[in-house]
Amino acid sequence: MRLSLRWGIPVHRILQLFTGEEITELEALETLEPWGYHMDNHRAAVGAWCTVAANCESGKAPEFGEFVKSLFGDRERDPEDVPSAEKRTADFVKANLLTLGARPEV
């Protein structure tokens, strides 16, 4: 189901295209080397966080994990909340703007 949601392909189609062993390997690969918009968001957030942390008062920089959750939500708590392509793009743009020095919403 997770691969189906991630790839936007119905489960029955994935089962036609891949064997159970191949699906297990793909899931293992994703665990070891994540891909997709989650990683794009994470990578964009690193630069944004560095910019925010550098411009905060000493000792007041947000913790990175909390900073990411404030931008993109808590995927651990809301796994059924799969953002639309439009929302993913907006999130990615927002993180990049923060990287360039935009101020986060208060």
N, C-alpha and C positions, 0 to 999 in steps of 0.2 A: 504494500500500500504506500509506503514512504517513497519508494522509487516512482510509483505511478503519479503521486502528487508532485514530486520533484520534477519529473520529466514531462508531465502533462499528457501521459499515455495511459489508456485504460489498462487495468490489471490483466485482463484476458489477452490483450495484445502483447504485453511484456512476456506473458507465459508462452505465447506462440513464438516469440523471437529468441528467448533465452531458455536454457535448461536451468533446473534448480541449482546445479553446481555453479553455473555462470552468474546467477543472481546472487548467490552467497559470496562469490568472489567480488562482484561489483559493490556489495554492501561493505565488505571488508576493506576494499580499496577506498571507499568514501570515508570510512572511519580513520584510516591511516593518512589519507591525502584528500581532505574535503574539497569539494568544488561547488559551483553554483553561486547564486546571489548571496547566500549567507556569508560565504567567504569574501565576496566582493564588498559586502557591507563591512565586514570585519577589517579588511585591508584599508578601506576608506576611513574607517573610524580611528585607526591607529594615528594617522596624520592629524585628524581633527582633534583627537585627545591631546596629542603633543602640543598643538597650538593653544588649546584651552589651558592645559596645565602650565605652559610657559607664561601665560598671561594672568594666572591666578595669584592671589596673595600667598605668601609662603605657608605651606602646610594645608592649604584649602583646595588643592586640586582634587577633582572627583576621582574615585577609584575607577579604573578602566572598565571593569565589568558592569558597574552601575551606569557609567557613561554610555556604554553600548546599549544597555537596556533602555535608557532614556531616549535614545535615538530610534531604536528598532523594535522595542518591545521585548518581552521575556518569552523566548521560544520554549523554554522548559515548562513554563506555566500554561502557555496558550498554544499547545501544539496543533490544535484544530484551526487556528487562525492563520491560514495560508494567504499571504498578501497577493493582491492582483499584480500583474506585470506593471501597471501604472503606479501602484504604491511602491513596488520595489524600485522602480526608476526614480521616483520622488525621493525615497530614502537614500538612494545612492547619490543623487545630486545634492541633497542636504548635507550628507557627510563630506562631500567634496568641497562644498561652500565653507563648511566649518574648517576644513583643512587650509583654505585660503584666508582664514582669519575672520569669517563672519561670526557674530556672537550667537551662542545658542539661546533658544527661547527660555525665558525665565518662568 
